[in-house]
Amino acid sequence: MSDKKYIPRPLYFNKIEPFIGSGLIKVLTGQRRVGKSYVLLQVMDEIRKRDPEAVIISINKEDFRFDSIKNHTHLMEYLQVHRSGKGHHYLFIDEVQDIAGFEVALRSLLSVDDWDIYITGSNATLLSGELATYLSGRYIQIPVHALSYSEFIQFHQLPDSVETLMKYIRWGACHT
């Protein structure tokens, strides 16, 4: 299970769930700070439950530990070092647009049957619909949005009231 606490977002998980284990890249897009990373954590936890032998490689480009992965060649070298011989392989990359030429590596990985790929992105290129060009149509895109009112209530552990609604309107659907 993930070390980070999160509130499940079933709306998005239910959109991803039918594609777990498929040959499609699952792409979560949306503005920064809407919860894409936490949806990835939820998917990782579900995969661990279903497949205890799963080899999960998670790369968060906002984490300095992954700063050396600057382009598709670095990404492939990293994966070769961290890939183990047994179990199905799952790759999660948060903020993939920070890896130059990421699409070259992902298309190559798709040609290997034991990779299941999940990525997030929040830059204008990924949000603009250019994914079809980058990934040759081998992906499913799931747009992630800020918290709904009911998610806001759950996240902040607030009662459903006029005061809470006013907080939601004032603060928006921010997580913090």
Long-range contacts (C-beta under 8 A, 24 or more apart in sequence): 1-45, 1-48, 2-41, 2-44, 2-45, 4-38, 4-41, 6-38, 6-41, 6-42, 7-38, 7-151, 7-154, 7-155, 8-42, 9-35, 9-38, 9-39, 9-42, 9-144, 9-151, 11-148, 12-39, 12-142, 12-144, 13-39, 13-42, 13-43, 13-46, 15-142, 16-43, 16-118, 16-142, 17-46, 19-140, 20-46, 20-47, 20-50, 20-116, 21-88, 21-116, 22-116, 23-110, 23-138, 24-138, 24-139, 24-140, 25-106, 25-110, 25-117, 25-118, 25-119, 25-135, 25-138, 25-139, 25-140, 26-117, 26-118, 26-119, 26-139, 26-140, 26-142, 27-119, 27-120, 27-121, 27-126, 27-131, 27-135, 27-139, 27-140, 27-141, 27-142, 28-118, 28-119, 28-120, 28-121, 28-142, 28-143, 28-144, 29-120, 29-121, 29-122, 29-126, 29-127, 29-131, 29-141, 29-142, 29-143, 29-144, 30-122, 30-127, 30-143, 30-144, 30-145, 31-122, 31-146, 32-122, 33-174, 33-175, 33-176, 34-144, 34-145, 34-146, 34-147, 34-173, 35-144, 35-146, 35-147, 35-175, 36-94, 36-120, 36-122, 36-144, 37-94, 37-120, 39-144, 40-92, 40-94, 40-118, 40-120, 43-92, 43-118, 44-90, 44-92, 47-90, 47-116, 51-87, 51-88, 53-86, 53-87, 53-88, 54-87, 54-88, 54-89, 54-90, 55-83, 55-84, 55-86, 55-87, 55-88, 55-89, 55-90, 56-90, 56-92, 57-82, 57-83, 57-89, 57-90, 57-91, 57-92, 58-92, 58-93, 58-94, 59-91, 59-92, 59-93, 59-94, 60-94, 60-95, 61-93, 61-94, 61-95, 61-96, 61-98, 61-99, 62-94, 62-95, 69-99, 70-99, 70-100, 71-99, 71-100, 71-101, 72-99, 72-100, 72-101, 72-102, 72-103, 72-104, 72-105, 73-101, 73-105, 74-99, 75-99, 75-102, 75-105, 76-105, 76-108, 79-105, 79-109, 88-114, 88-116, 89-114, 89-115, 89-116, 90-115, 90-116, 90-117, 90-118, 91-115, 91-116, 91-117, 91-118, 92-118, 92-119, 93-117, 93-118, 93-119, 93-120, 94-119, 94-120, 95-120, 95-121, 95-122, 96-120, 96-121, 96-126, 97-121, 97-122, 97-123, 97-125, 97-126, 102-134, 103-134, 103-135, 106-135, 107-135, 107-136, 107-138, 110-138, 120-144, 145-173, 146-172, 146-173, 146-174, 147-173, 147-174, 147-175, 148-173, 149-173
